[in-house]
Amino acid sequence: MDLSNLKPAEGSKHSKKRIGRGQGSGQGVQAGRGHKGAKSRSGFKFKRGFEGGQMPLHRRIPKRGFHNPFRTEYAVVNLDALAARFDNGTVVTPELLLEHRLIQNSRQPVKVLARGDISKSLTVHAHKFSGKAAEKIAAAGGATQVLAAAKAEEQ
């Protein structure tokens, strides 16, 4: 046996179905496209969401309000979570929060909210603080550090 004797397995190769080449081909007349209508014509293409002339779902559903495509989504951390996870004098950064799984996404800016109480003095670095959260951290003897916006990194 050598390369000159090689051939494909029986039945693995077959000729392409030749559509619209007359009655003898078995695919003549309508060429497998049925009778009339847009789908039988050449160059036909469905529009995305087309439902056969029925009012498409995205037009049937009522739309209200305004969706801001440029909205900034923050990764939220509350004071009670910070008090539970960190010791006195810790410098809390977004990287440390990610390490302790208090936030899931490192690309989102971090916002600290005031739920719960804090008695430890922590230095918290975040992109935003609610007014009450900053007050509670300061009252506990800690400090807040506002980081630069994360918008510059994304662009």
N, C-alpha and C positions, 0 to 999 in steps of 0.2 A: 504494500500500500504506500502511495506517495501523494503529493499535492495534486497531481493530475487526475487522481481517481475520486477526489472529494466531491460530494454533492449533498444538497440539503435533504433533510428527512422527508419521507413521503407525506404529502399533504400540508407541509409547512409553508409552501409557496403557492400562491394562486394569483391570477391576473385581476387587476383592478376592475371594479364594476363600472361599466361605461354607460352612464345615464344619458337618456335623451338621444340615442343613436338609432332610432327606428324600431319597428315592431319586432324584428328578429332578435333584438338584444334582450327582450323581456322587460325592459325599462323605457319603452318608448312613450308616446302620447303625452301623459302628464309627468313623466319622469319621476314618479314617487312623491310628487308634491300635491296630490289631490286635485280637486276642481276649484278653479278660480280663487279669488280673494288675495289679500296682500301677501300671504305666505307663499303663494304660487309664483309670484313675480320675481324677476331677477333684481338684484340690488336691494331687496327688502331687508330691513334691520329693525328689530324691536327697540323702542326707546326704553330706557331703564325705568322700571316701575309700571310699564304698560300692562293693562289688565283686559285686553281685548275690547276696548271701548268703554268698559265700565269705569266709573270715576275712580281713579287710583287712590290707594290708601292714604298717601301723603297729602292728597287734596280733600279727602273725606273728613279727616280729623280736624276738629276746631283748633285754631292757633290763638293764643293769648299772650300778652305781655311782650317782654323784650329779653333776648338772650345775648349777653355781652360776650363776643368771641375773644375779647382781650382780658377777661377777668383773671385775677391772680388767685390761684387756689393755694391756700396755706396748709402746711402740716401742723396740726394743732396739738399742743402739749399743755396739760393743766398742772397747777401748783401741787395738788395732792400726789400726782405721779412723780414729780420732781422730789418731793419730800420723802416719798417711800423708797426711791431708788438711789439717792445720792447722800453722801456723808457731808458733815459740816466742812466748809471751806473749799468744796469742789468747784472747779471752773467747768461749767456745763456748756458744751459747744454742740452744734448740729451733728458733728461726727460722733460725739459721745452719745448723743440721743439715739442715733442710728445703731450704734454698737449695743446699746441697752434695749433696743427694739421699741422705743417710745414713738419713733416715727418710722415709716416704711420706705419713703422715697427720698433719696439724698438730694434730688434736683429741686424739690419743692422748698420754698422759703418757710421758715419756722415761725409760728406765732404762739406766744405764751398767754394762756387765759387764766382767770382767777378762781376757778373751781377749787374748793378745799382750802386748807390753811397750811402755812409753812412756818416752821420755827427754826429751821437751819439757815445759817448765813451762806448762801450760794452766790457765786458770780455767774450770771446767766447771759450767754451770748445768743441772741436770736435776731431775726429780721424785723419782728414787730412784737409789741407788748400791749395788752389791754391796760387801761388806766389803773384799774384795781389791782391787777397782777403786779405792776411795777411798784405800787404803793405797798403791797403786802411783802414783796421781796425786800424793799428798803426798810420796812418796819422790823423785819427779822434780822437786820444787820447785813443783808446781802447787797449786791450791786447788779445793775442791768447794763448790758452793752448792746446797742443797736448795730447790727451788721449791715453792710451795703446791700442794696437790692439785688436779687438773683437774675434780673432781667438781662443784664449785660452778658452773663455767661451763656444764656440760651441763644443769643443772636450771633 
